[in-house]
């Protein structure tokens, strides 16, 4: 119903619920058998909307890239991956997502450009600010720690300009079946 005097549009809730379900379904990439493989990063269901009020935009982008990477990694355990079939793995349910710091920074144009135009001391300061805040935002402004079971980030230290080739490793034991979205 359109109310021109109040400048509002009213629609039934079942329609909106249907739209939200459709958007959610379209983001899930499936195989030919219809099984869910991973979630496309077009919409990130783990990040709270309040993260947009953060002033440290590179940290927000780092959080976005990490959560999108975790969602894209999917729920296939490391032991079940084709490249690990012949390896003996102690933990059969662990899921690992790895990304190099330099790869993460290249995906964030603002941070990448500001690092290129800085001295080594300034680079280290910018990296420390961005990654320290990103690790804090992962805990406070996302549902990552409640969505994934036993989520662990190593190392949870900001990189320096000499350790950009290092790898950020994130492990978890799968998706929490009792997950409830928080805001």
C-alpha positions, 0 to 999 in steps of 0.5 A: 500500500502506498501512502502519498501523504506520509510518503511511505510504502507498506508491504506484507512481511511474507514477501520480504521474508521470501526476498531475504531467503532468495538472496541467501539462497543465491549466494550459496554455490552448489554442486550438481547434486545440490549440496552446498559447496561455499558461500559467495562473498556478495553478501557477508552475513557475519558482519554487523551493520554497525561496523560501517561507523568505524573510522579505521576503514582499512581494518574494516576491509581486512575484516571483510576479506577475512570473513569472505575468505572463511565463507568461501573456504566452505565446510570441507575438512582439510582431511577430505580435500583431494590434495590431502588424501594420502596424508595422515591427519590427526584432526579429521574435522579441522578446516584451515583458511590461509592467506598471505599478508601481502595478498590481503593488502593487495585486495585493499587499494587504500591500504596498498597505496598508502603503504607504497608511499610510506617509509618503513617506520610509517608502514609498520605503524599503519600495519599495526593500526589496521591489523590490531583493529581488524582482530578486535573488530573480528571479535566485536563487530562480527559473528565469526567467533559464534558462527564457526566452532573453535575459531583460532587466528594465528598469529594474532599479531600485526605484520611488519613491513619485513613479514608481509610474506608471512601467512595468516592462518585461521582454523576452525572445526566447522559451522556452529549448528546453534548459531543465532545472528547477533547485532 
